[in-house]
Amino acid sequence: MPGTEMFVQSLRNRIRAMNVLWERAVSDLSLDQVNHHEREGVLPMAFSFSHFMRTQDQSISGPFLREPPLWLSGGWAVKIGVSLDAFGREETVEEMQHLRFSDLEAYKAYQAAVIARTAGVLETINDETLAEVLMPQLPPNMQQIFCAIVIGPGAPLRKLEVLECFIYQHGLRHMGEIEHGRALVGLQGMTS
């Protein structure tokens, strides 16, 4: 297997494995647990679930499919009954700590749809796809995000970075929050 093919397969496998963790993480939670708010300044798991799946949805829907995110086209904010329909990138912790779900089963259905859409896109990627430039450089309001550190100053944003930074690395970061949140409500983490 040539090096680029091996890398593409590795990226597919890593994103699939990470999404398995997201599926497992929500599978045994109750609505009270996902909405648990430990104290001021601490985000509930509902925030991490909503924020990351909406990021994955947006990252796959726009750049790869040129379609609106499922969140918007499927009316998921209403179905899930989010108390705060905000993305969580520009908002403060003080604002986002109030995000709650009303219907956890609806959230699980949304998450499953996002993961299925991602899986479909992963089957279509190759090294040429990953090399496609989406922006010559990140805009000023994104210069402080993790992806800006990964690609470096003045570098283009490619589809590779969308998958690597916005989905894979971002998803693992928020999975750490989920694992901590699960511990706070008396559940185990996702890996050993």
C-alpha positions, -999 to 999 in steps of 0.1 A, spaced: 0 0 0 16 33 -11 22 59 16 -6 83 6 -32 54 4 -20 42 38 -24 77 53 -60 81 38 -69 47 52 -54 57 86 -74 89 86 -106 70 78 -99 45 106 -91 72 132 -123 92 125 -144 60 125 -129 49 158 -134 83 173 -171 82 162 -175 48 179 -165 65 211 -191 91 206 -218 65 200 -207 45 231 -205 77 252 -242 86 247 -256 51 247 -260 47 284 -266 83 295 -299 95 309 -313 129 301 -305 141 337 -269 129 333 -263 146 299 -278 178 313 -259 176 347 -243 209 355 -216 205 381 -212 241 390 -208 276 376 -181 278 349 -184 241 340 -201 230 309 -227 201 309 -221 171 286 -250 184 265 -228 213 254 -199 190 243 -223 166 225 -241 195 207 -210 215 199 -189 187 185 -216 170 165 -227 203 150 -190 209 141 -187 175 125 -221 181 107 -210 215 94 -175 202 84 -188 174 63 -220 190 49 -204 222 35 -169 214 23 -175 179 12 -212 177 1 -220 214 -5 -252 209 14 -267 226 44 -259 210 78 -283 183 89 -289 205 121 -306 231 99 -322 210 72 -336 185 97 -348 211 122 -328 193 150 -328 222 174 -366 219 178 -365 181 178 -339 179 205 -353 208 223 -320 226 230 -324 253 255 -299 274 237 -295 270 199 -259 284 197 -229 268 182 -206 275 211 -176 289 192 -182 326 197 -203 323 229 -188 323 264 -187 295 289 -211 316 311 -236 315 282 -231 279 271 -232 263 305 -270 268 303 -274 245 272 -297 215 279 -315 189 259 -352 181 263 -351 149 242 -320 127 244 -334 101 220 -338 129 193 -302 139 200 -291 103 195 -309 102 162 -292 134 151 -258 121 161 -264 88 142 -273 108 111 -242 129 113 -219 99 119 -236 81 89 -230 111 67 -194 113 77 -189 76 71 -203 80 36 -179 109 28 -149 90 42 -155 63 16 -151 89 -11 -119 106 0 -85 102 -16 -52 122 -16 -65 145 -43 -96 153 -23 -76 160 8 -53 184 -10 -82 206 -22 -78 241 -8 -109 256 8 -94 289 19 -60 305 11 -57 311 48 -79 312 79 -98 344 85 -87 367 114 -114 354 138 -100 319 134 -63 327 139 -63 316 175 -80 282 170 -60 249 172 -62 244 134 -43 277 129 -15 263 150 -15 230 129 -14 246 95 8 276 104 6 313 96 -6 322 61 -10 286 51 -41 274 32 -70 254 48 -74 221 29 -100 194 32 -73 174 50 -73 200 79 -111 200 80 -110 162 87 -79 162 108 -85 193 129 -122 201 129 -133 165 132 -107 141 145 -86 162 168 -115 184 179 -136 153 185 -110 137 207 -106 169 227 -143 171 235 -144 133 242 -121 141 271 -147 165 284 -174 138 279 -153 112 298 -148 137 327 -185 145 326 -194 108 327 -171 104 358 -189 133 375 -223 114 371 -209 81 382 -202 64 349 -170 50 334 -148 65 307 -148 53 271 -114 36 269 -89 21 292 
